[in-house]
Amino acid sequence: MKRLRVLVVDDSAYSRRTITKMLEGIDGVEVAGYATNGEEGVQRTIALKPDLVTLDLEMPKMDGFTLLRILTTRFSVPVIVVSALSGADKVFKALELGALDFVAKPSTGASTDLLLIREDLQNKVRQVISLKPGIFKLRSFPVAAESSSDLRPAAVPNNPIDLVAIGASTGGPPALQQIFTSFDQRHPFAVIVSQHMPAGFTKAFAERLNRSSAFDVKEAEDGDPVLPGRILIAPGGTNLVTEIQGGQVTARVVPPASTDRYIPSVDVMLDSCAGIYKKRMIAVILTGMGNDGSKGLRVVNQHGGYIIAESDETAVVYGMPREAVATGLVDRIVPLHRVAREILIKAGFS
């Protein structure tokens, strides 16, 4: 079996040694080498031809963003960003530039705290191992492009849509941004999102989305009303559910159960809102590893909700959408650049 060869790029000697040890603890992974700055990262990538690069964003000579652009556009190599929590906005910029995923590096200043990222880093590298060869590439698609991936004819709106519930994981942040910037005005439906993400990042993520969307985007707080024209993002490390309080649908931020494999859980979110909204909701499953959302879709379908899945041609990781399609319950399979249009068609606004 071919081993996954990783290049570690970080200007900190301690970080390089520690990350290397973590990577070498994964079956099927080999650390091919390291680089101390962006310029050396380019040289080592050419010489070593790694299958994956772990990348710090703050480095001398050539910073991580410049190197990232080169790695994703010239070499099409998957990149996992390893960055401190204080650089949350920079992490999302990196994801927009093509980074596959990120790991939250502790910013406490205590070097031994870096060991805390072991499980997260190892899990995300294992995801890369499971990707089929050639799956990763920086993608850009014309908005007008059409797809033959549709399961059923375009929906004719026969009931109002009050809620769109979206689940995403790896590759989700830029995908969500593309969808939300496609809405040129606030439409009279609410949106809730469960994006797999650790605590400490979702507030900055919501603020970033809010700057480019006609909708009001915010990190959900317990007790927030679910309102038309508003997008609520599940806080990292928690689950977002809905319930009716005093006649108003309200967001509840709850701790994850010990059985929740993915957090925030898409399954838990969909299960909670399907019984409230029934035929008045759309569930959307975007790019991501694993099968989160596939159980929740069954509940959505039982209550008459409409289901959209991102197609293989644009999903950075076709795991969650594939599992959704495998349920046989998906109404439409479309590339990312058509998701917003499909939502508006079903909601009667296009």
RAFENLIN-V880557 format. One record per residue. N is the residue number from 1. RES is the residue in one letter. D_LAST is the distance of its C-alpha to the last C-alpha in Angstrom with 1 decimal. Layout:
BEGIN
N_RES_D_LAST + N_RES_D_LAST
END
This chain:
BEGIN
1_M_49.7 + 2_K_48.4 + 3_R_48.4 + 4_L_45.6 + 5_R_47.1 + 6_V_46.0 + 7_L_46.7 + 8_V_47.1 + 9_V_46.4 + 10_D_47.7 + 11_D_50.3 + 12_S_51.9 + 13_A_54.7 + 14_Y_54.5 + 15_S_50.7 + 16_R_51.3 + 17_R_54.1 + 18_T_52.3 + 19_I_49.0 + 20_T_51.1 + 21_K_52.9 + 22_M_49.8 + 23_L_48.4 + 24_E_51.7 + 25_G_51.5 + 26_I_48.6 + 27_D_49.7 + 28_G_48.6 + 29_V_48.2 + 30_E_50.5 + 31_V_50.5 + 32_A_51.1 + 33_G_51.8 + 34_Y_50.8 + 35_A_50.2 + 36_T_51.0 + 37_N_48.6 + 38_G_45.7 + 39_E_48.0 + 40_E_50.0 + 41_G_46.8 + 42_V_45.9 + 43_Q_49.4 + 44_R_49.5 + 45_T_46.2 + 46_I_47.6 + 47_A_50.9 + 48_L_49.8 + 49_K_46.4 + 50_P_45.2 + 51_D_42.5 + 52_L_41.3 + 53_V_42.0 + 54_T_42.2 + 55_L_41.8 + 56_D_42.8 + 57_L_40.9 + 58_E_43.9 + 59_M_46.5 + 60_P_48.9 + 61_K_49.0 + 62_M_45.5 + 63_D_43.1 + 64_G_40.8 + 65_F_37.6 + 66_T_39.2 + 67_L_40.6 + 68_L_37.2 + 69_R_35.6 + 70_I_38.5 + 71_L_38.4 + 72_T_34.7 + 73_T_34.5 + 74_R_38.0 + 75_F_39.1 + 76_S_35.9 + 77_V_37.9 + 78_P_36.4 + 79_V_37.2 + 80_I_37.6 + 81_V_38.0 + 82_V_40.9 + 83_S_40.5 + 84_A_41.9 + 85_L_39.8 + 86_S_40.5 + 87_G_38.4 + 88_A_35.1 + 89_D_33.0 + 90_K_34.7 + 91_V_33.9 + 92_F_30.2 + 93_K_30.7 + 94_A_32.6 + 95_L_29.9 + 96_E_27.4 + 97_L_30.2 + 98_G_30.3 + 99_A_32.8 + 100_L_32.3 + 101_D_33.3 + 102_F_35.7 + 103_V_38.7 + 104_A_39.7 + 105_K_43.2 + 106_P_45.3 + 107_S_46.0 + 108_T_49.1 + 109_G_51.5 + 110_A_53.4 + 111_S_53.5 + 112_T_54.0 + 113_D_50.7 + 114_L_49.0 + 115_L_50.2 + 116_L_47.6 + 117_I_44.8 + 118_R_46.6 + 119_E_44.5 + 120_D_41.2 + 121_L_42.1 + 122_Q_43.7 + 123_N_40.7 + 124_K_38.3 + 125_V_40.7 + 126_R_41.1 + 127_Q_37.3 + 128_V_37.8 + 129_I_40.7 + 130_S_38.5 + 131_L_35.9 + 132_K_36.3 + 133_P_37.9 + 134_G_35.7 + 135_I_32.6 + 136_F_32.4 + 137_K_31.1 + 138_L_29.2 + 139_R_25.7 + 140_S_23.4 + 141_F_20.5 + 142_P_18.5 + 143_V_14.8 + 144_A_14.3 + 145_A_16.6 + 146_E_16.0 + 147_S_17.8 + 148_S_19.7 + 149_S_19.9 + 150_D_17.4 + 151_L_19.3 + 152_R_17.3 + 153_P_14.7 + 154_A_11.1 + 155_A_10.9 + 156_V_10.4 + 157_P_10.1 + 158_N_13.7 + 159_N_14.5 + 160_P_13.4 + 161_I_13.1 + 162_D_15.7 + 163_L_16.6 + 164_V_15.7 + 165_A_19.0 + 166_I_19.6 + 167_G_22.9 + 168_A_24.3 + 169_S_27.7 + 170_T_29.1 + 171_G_26.7 + 172_G_24.4 + 173_P_24.8 + 174_P_23.4 + 175_A_20.6 + 176_L_19.5 + 177_Q_19.8 + 178_Q_17.6 + 179_I_14.8 + 180_F_15.4 + 181_T_15.8 + 182_S_12.3 + 183_F_11.0 + 184_D_11.8 + 185_Q_12.3 + 186_R_13.6 + 187_H_11.2 + 188_P_13.3 + 189_F_14.0 + 190_A_17.0 + 191_V_17.5 + 192_I_20.9 + 193_V_22.3 + 194_S_25.5 + 195_Q_26.4 + 196_H_29.9 + 197_M_31.9 + 198_P_35.4 + 199_A_36.3 + 200_G_36.5 + 201_F_33.4 + 202_T_30.3 + 203_K_31.0 + 204_A_31.0 + 205_F_27.9 + 206_A_26.0 + 207_E_27.4 + 208_R_26.4 + 209_L_22.7 + 210_N_22.8 + 211_R_23.9 + 212_S_20.8 + 213_S_18.0 + 214_A_16.4 + 215_F_17.1 + 216_D_20.7 + 217_V_22.1 + 218_K_25.6 + 219_E_28.0 + 220_A_28.2 + 221_E_31.4 + 222_D_33.0 + 223_G_32.0 + 224_D_28.8 + 225_P_26.5 + 226_V_23.1 + 227_L_20.9 + 228_P_17.3 + 229_G_16.5 + 230_R_19.3 + 231_I_19.8 + 232_L_23.2 + 233_I_25.0 + 234_A_27.8 + 235_P_31.1 + 236_G_32.9 + 237_G_35.6 + 238_T_34.3 + 239_N_31.9 + 240_L_29.1 + 241_V_28.8 + 242_T_27.5 + 243_E_29.6 + 244_I_29.8 + 245_Q_32.3 + 246_G_33.1 + 247_G_29.9 + 248_Q_27.7 + 249_V_26.1 + 250_T_28.0 + 251_A_28.1 + 252_R_31.4 + 253_V_32.7 + 254_V_35.4 + 255_P_37.8 + 256_P_37.2 + 257_A_39.3 + 258_S_42.0 + 259_T_40.3 + 260_D_36.9 + 261_R_37.0 + 262_Y_33.8 + 263_I_33.3 + 264_P_30.9 + 265_S_30.4 + 266_V_27.0 + 267_D_28.7 + 268_V_30.1 + 269_M_26.8 + 270_L_24.9 + 271_D_27.9 + 272_S_28.1 + 273_C_24.6 + 274_A_24.1 + 275_G_26.6 + 276_I_25.2 + 277_Y_21.5 + 278_K_21.9 + 279_K_18.8 + 280_R_16.9 + 281_M_16.7 + 282_I_15.3 + 283_A_18.1 + 284_V_17.7 + 285_I_20.8 + 286_L_21.2 + 287_T_24.3 + 288_G_27.7 + 289_M_31.1 + 290_G_32.2 + 291_N_30.7 + 292_D_29.5 + 293_G_26.6 + 294_S_27.7 + 295_K_29.7 + 296_G_27.1 + 297_L_24.6 + 298_R_27.1 + 299_V_27.0 + 300_V_23.3 + 301_N_23.4 + 302_Q_26.3 + 303_H_24.4 + 304_G_21.4 + 305_G_19.0 + 306_Y_16.4 + 307_I_17.5 + 308_I_16.2 + 309_A_18.9 + 310_E_19.2 + 311_S_20.9 + 312_D_24.4 + 313_E_23.6 + 314_T_22.4 + 315_A_23.9 + 316_V_27.0 + 317_V_28.7 + 318_Y_27.5 + 319_G_29.3 + 320_M_27.1 + 321_P_24.2 + 322_R_26.9 + 323_E_28.5 + 324_A_25.2 + 325_V_24.7 + 326_A_28.4 + 327_T_27.8 + 328_G_26.1 + 329_L_23.6 + 330_V_20.5 + 331_D_17.5 + 332_R_15.9 + 333_I_17.8 + 334_V_16.0 + 335_P_17.3 + 336_L_16.8 + 337_H_14.8 + 338_R_12.0 + 339_V_12.3 + 340_A_10.0 + 341_R_7.1 + 342_E_8.4 + 343_I_8.8 + 344_L_5.4 + 345_I_4.8 + 346_K_8.2 + 347_A_8.0 + 348_G_5.9 + 349_F_3.8 + 350_S_0.0
END
